[in-house]
């Protein structure tokens, strides 16, 4: 399908109001986050985006993904994708250890980049990518799409309207992966050095919405531990030694003065999937979900004035149907990703900045680094 307007530049800052050409790096035909979330999200926004090209890890995989998704331009070399003049946005959906190389190539080519979270292996990685993006003058998005959930927008409205009064404290508790087994494609998450683990993914997404809604941590203390050091690979029965923590607990003070605590854990039999309470002088708000992955699982909001028992509060239709073409994705992993893409297109058209960019990702990596320091030292640290 032809694009609606020609581009005069590859810089995303100068894109006119028209459909954006997208190239996705890291696509598998039968599984993976690109197939689960990015492709359905983009195809639900046909007035904003066109998937122009896909890249996979081999020529054989590239042909397979092209057939699976009906895209004719497929590559096994990402350089061929990022240098195409008809691509405005490059989506990087590969495993974290490869983010910096691929993101840097796209930025060097002058493309806007949507990179999955976590942005880098560590804080230094994230800072390097954010610095390059600023130097190139291109727009970026990081996959902290829980911010786009309608329930989060609703809670922000309620807080602005004084529903709980002054926020005194907030508590999060949740379970990530239930059980002591893992599928082979996710086995790399057992190695802390690979950058994708309980702290960066379930904890990172949960931390991000707390900070986005209530403000940043000023200082914190932390405990982390590996309570189940052997994990079974489901396909083979092999047991792998896990070096990434499966218990992380943080308590600290927000810049507002409110007390905040977060405890996210893995491999728990039963237990609360996800519970976030915001307690104030005049009431309480409570958000729940099936797991501590608020970017994926739908959030339910409940509230109570004074000392009453919290009752469910319906999220206004104006928020759930903010982008009507995404309605069919509600409840699916692609829903919040689609809302992030829609908001990004609106930002480009309107000159606004509402989606989390690489600078926001650096801040989140800074707090994660502070948590690691606090857990290692046993001391309270500045965040």
C-alpha positions in Angstrom: 0.0 0.0 0.0 1.6 3.3 -1.0 2.4 5.9 1.7 0.2 9.0 1.7 3.0 11.6 1.5 6.7 11.7 0.5 9.3 12.4 3.1 11.8 15.2 2.8 14.0 13.9 5.6 14.5 10.7 7.6 14.4 12.6 10.9 11.3 11.8 12.9 11.2 15.4 14.2 10.2 16.6 10.7 7.7 14.0 9.7 4.5 15.6 8.4 1.0 14.4 9.3 0.8 11.1 7.4 1.3 7.5 7.9 4.7 6.5 9.3 6.7 3.6 7.8 7.8 1.1 10.4 10.6 -1.5 10.3 10.6 -4.1 13.0 13.9 -5.8 14.0 13.5 -9.1 15.9 10.5 -10.9 14.4 9.7 -14.6 14.7 6.9 -16.2 12.8 5.3 -18.2 15.6 6.2 -16.5 18.9 7.9 -13.4 20.4 6.8 -10.0 21.4 6.8 -8.5 17.9 4.3 -11.1 16.8 2.3 -10.9 20.0 2.1 -7.1 20.5 3.9 -4.9 18.0 2.4 -6.2 14.7 -1.2 -6.4 16.0 -0.9 -2.9 17.5 0.5 -1.3 14.4 -2.1 -3.0 12.1 -4.9 -1.7 14.4 -3.6 1.8 13.6 -3.7 1.9 9.7 -4.2 5.7 9.6 -1.0 6.2 11.5 1.4 3.4 10.6 2.4 1.0 7.8 4.7 -2.0 8.4 7.2 -1.6 5.6 9.9 -4.2 6.5 10.8 -6.9 9.0 14.2 -8.3 10.1 14.9 -11.7 11.5 18.1 -13.5 12.7 18.6 -15.5 9.5 17.6 -15.5 5.8 15.4 -18.6 6.4 13.6 -16.9 9.4 13.2 -13.7 7.3 11.5 -15.6 4.6 9.2 -17.3 7.1 8.2 -14.1 8.9 7.5 -12.4 5.5 5.1 -15.2 4.6 3.6 -15.3 8.1 2.8 -11.6 8.2 2.4 -10.7 4.5 5.4 -8.3 4.4 7.5 -8.5 1.2 10.5 -6.6 2.4 12.3 -8.9 4.8 16.0 -8.9 5.8 18.5 -11.0 7.8 20.8 -7.9 8.1 19.4 -5.1 10.1 21.6 -2.5 8.3 19.5 -3.1 5.1 16.4 -2.3 7.1 17.5 0.8 9.0 18.8 2.6 5.9 15.7 2.3 3.9 14.3 5.8 3.0 10.7 4.6 3.4 11.2 3.7 7.1 10.6 6.4 9.6 10.4 4.4 12.8 12.5 1.3 13.7 11.1 -1.0 16.4 13.7 -3.0 18.3 12.1 -6.1 19.8 15.1 -8.5 20.3 16.6 -9.7 23.5 18.2 -7.0 25.7 21.9 -7.9 25.1 21.4 -6.8 21.5 19.5 -3.6 22.1 22.5 -1.2 22.1 23.9 -2.4 18.7 20.6 -2.3 16.9 19.3 0.9 18.5 22.6 2.7 17.7 22.4 1.6 14.1 18.9 2.9 13.7 19.7 6.2 15.4 22.8 6.6 13.3 20.6 6.3 10.3 18.4 9.2 11.5 15.4 7.0 12.4 13.0 7.4 15.3 13.3 4.3 17.5 10.8 2.3 19.6 12.9 0.1 21.8 11.5 -2.5 24.2 12.2 -2.2 27.9 14.7 -2.5 29.5 16.5 -0.1 27.2 20.0 -1.5 27.9 21.9 -4.1 29.8 22.6 -1.5 32.5 22.7 2.2 33.2 25.8 2.9 31.1 24.1 1.2 28.1 21.0 3.3 28.5 22.9 6.5 28.9 24.9 5.9 25.7 21.7 5.3 23.7 20.0 8.3 25.1 23.0 10.5 24.4 23.2 9.3 20.8 19.4 9.9 20.3 19.8 13.5 21.6 22.8 14.1 19.3 20.9 12.8 16.3 17.8 14.9 17.2 15.4 12.0 16.7 12.4 11.0 18.7 12.4 7.8 20.8 10.0 5.6 22.7 10.9 3.0 25.3 8.5 0.1 25.9 7.2 1.2 29.3 3.6 1.0 27.9 1.9 0.4 31.3 1.8 4.2 31.5 -0.7 4.1 28.6 -3.1 1.8 30.4 -6.6 3.4 30.7 -6.6 2.5 34.4 -3.4 4.5 35.0 -4.9 7.6 33.3 -8.0 7.2 35.4 -6.0 7.0 38.6 -4.1 10.1 37.6 -7.4 11.9 37.1 -8.8 10.8 40.5 -5.6 11.9 42.3 -5.8 15.3 40.5 -9.4 15.6 41.7 -8.4 15.0 45.3 -10.0 11.6 45.6 -7.6 10.4 48.3 -6.6 13.8 49.6 -2.9 14.1 50.4 -1.0 10.9 49.5 0.6 9.5 52.7 1.9 6.2 51.5 1.8 3.6 48.8 2.4 -0.2 48.7 2.9 -2.6 45.8 3.1 -6.4 46.0 3.0 -8.9 43.2 4.0 -12.2 41.7 5.9 -12.5 38.4 6.4 -16.0 37.2 4.5 -18.7 39.0 6.3 -22.0 39.5 9.9 -23.2 39.2 10.0 -23.9 35.4 10.6 -21.8 32.4 10.4 -22.2 28.6 13.6 -22.4 26.7 13.3 -19.0 24.9 13.1 -17.2 28.3 16.0 -19.1 29.9 18.4 -16.2 29.2 16.5 -14.3 31.9 18.0 -16.5 34.6 21.4 -14.9 34.0 21.5 -11.6 35.8 24.2 -10.3 33.3 21.7 -10.5 30.4 19.8 -7.5 31.7 16.2 -9.0 31.6 15.1 -10.4 34.9 12.7 -9.9 37.8 14.3 -6.5 38.8 14.3 -5.0 35.3 11.1 -6.4 33.9 8.2 -7.1 36.3 9.7 -4.9 39.0 10.8 -2.3 36.5 7.4 -1.9 34.9 5.7 -1.8 38.3 8.2 0.8 39.6 7.7 2.9 36.5 3.9 3.3 37.0 4.4 4.1 40.7 6.9 6.8 39.8 4.9 8.1 36.9 1.8 8.5 39.0 3.2 9.5 42.4 6.7 10.8 41.7 10.2 9.6 42.0 12.0 7.9 44.9 14.2 10.4 46.8 16.0 7.6 48.8 15.5 3.9 49.4 16.6 0.7 51.1 16.4 -2.7 49.4 16.7 -6.4 49.8 17.2 -8.9 47.0 17.7 -12.6 47.2 17.7 -15.8 45.1 15.4 -18.2 47.0 15.0 -20.8 44.3 18.4 -21.1 42.6 17.5 -24.0 40.3 15.0 -23.6 37.5 13.8 -26.4 35.2 13.6 -25.9 31.4 10.2 -27.2 30.4 11.2 -28.6 27.0 14.2 -30.5 28.2 13.9 -31.0 31.9 17.4 -29.5 32.3 18.0 -27.6 35.5 19.7 -24.2 35.2 21.3 -22.3 38.0 19.7 -18.9 38.3 21.8 -15.8 39.2 19.0 -13.2 38.9 17.2 -12.4 42.1 13.7 -13.8 42.6 12.8 -11.7 45.6 13.1 -7.9 45.5 11.8 -5.6 48.2 12.2 -1.9 48.4 11.1 0.7 50.9 11.8 4.4 50.6 10.6 8.0 50.5 9.2 9.7 47.5 10.1 13.2 46.6 6.6 14.2 47.9 7.4 12.8 51.3 5.1 9.8 51.0 6.4 6.4 52.2 6.6 3.8 49.4 7.2 0.0 49.4 7.4 -2.5 46.6 7.8 -6.3 46.9 7.8 -8.3 43.7 8.7 -12.0 43.7 8.9 -15.1 41.5 8.0 -18.8 41.9 5.3 -18.3 44.5 2.5 -20.9 44.9 -0.7 -18.8 44.9 -0.5 -15.4 46.4 -1.6 -12.0 45.2 -0.9 -11.5 41.5 -0.6 -7.7 41.7 -1.9 -5.2 44.3 -1.1 -1.5 44.4 -2.6 0.7 47.1 -2.4 4.5 47.3 -3.4 5.7 50.8 -4.2 9.3 51.5 -5.7 11.5 54.1 -9.2 11.2 52.6 -9.3 7.8 51.0 -7.7 4.9 49.2 -7.2 3.8 45.7 -6.5 0.1 44.9 -5.3 -1.3 41.6 -5.2 -5.1 41.0 -4.2 -7.4 38.2 -3.4 -11.1 37.6 0.4 -10.6 37.8 3.0 -8.0 38.4 3.2 -7.2 34.7 0.9 -4.1 34.5 2.1 -3.4 31.0 0.4 -6.7 29.9 -2.4 -7.6 32.3 -5.6 -5.5 32.6 -5.8 -3.4 35.7 -8.9 -3.0 37.8 -9.4 0.1 39.9 -11.2 0.3 43.3 -11.6 3.2 45.6 -12.9 4.2 49.0 -13.6 7.5 50.7 -12.7 7.7 54.3 -12.8 4.4 56.1 -15.1 2.6 53.7 -14.3 -0.7 52.0 -12.9 -0.1 48.5 -15.5 -0.7 45.7 -14.7 -1.1 42.0 -14.6 2.1 40.0 -15.4 1.9 36.3 -12.8 3.4 34.0 -14.5 6.0 31.9 -15.2 5.0 28.3 -13.5 8.2 27.1 -10.3 6.6 28.3 -10.8 3.0 27.3 -11.8 4.1 23.8 -9.4 7.0 23.4 -8.3 5.4 20.1 -11.4 3.5 18.8 -9.5 1.3 16.4 -7.6 -0.3 19.3 -10.8 -1.4 21.1 -10.6 -4.9 19.6 -7.3 -5.4 21.4 -8.6 -4.7 24.9 -7.4 -7.4 27.3 -4.6 -8.5 24.9 -0.9 -7.7 25.3 -1.0 -5.5 22.2 -3.5 -3.1 23.7 -1.2 -0.9 25.7 1.5 -1.2 23.0 -1.0 0.1 20.5 -1.9 3.0 22.8 1.8 3.9 23.1 2.2 3.9 19.3 -1.0 6.0 18.9 0.3 8.5 21.5 3.7 8.6 19.7 2.1 9.4 16.4 0.0 12.2 18.1 3.2 13.5 19.7 4.9 13.8 16.3 1.9 15.5 14.8 1.4 17.9 17.6 4.9 18.5 18.8 4.1 17.1 22.2 6.1 14.5 24.3 3.7 12.2 26.2 5.3 8.8 25.7 8.3 7.7 27.8 11.5 8.3 25.8 15.1 7.2 26.2 15.6 10.0 28.8 12.8 8.5 30.9 14.4 5.1 30.4 17.7 6.4 31.8 15.9 7.7 34.9 14.3 4.2 35.5 17.7 2.6 35.0 19.1 5.0 37.6 16.6 3.9 40.2 17.3 0.3 39.4 21.0 0.9 39.8 20.2 2.5 43.2 18.2 -0.5 44.2 21.2 -2.8 43.4 23.5 -0.6 45.4 21.2 -0.6 48.4 20.7 -4.3 48.3 24.4 -4.9 48.0 25.5 -2.5 50.7 22.6 -2.9 53.1 22.5 0.9 53.4 19.9 3.5 52.5 20.9 5.3 49.3 19.8 8.3 47.3 17.8 7.4 44.2 
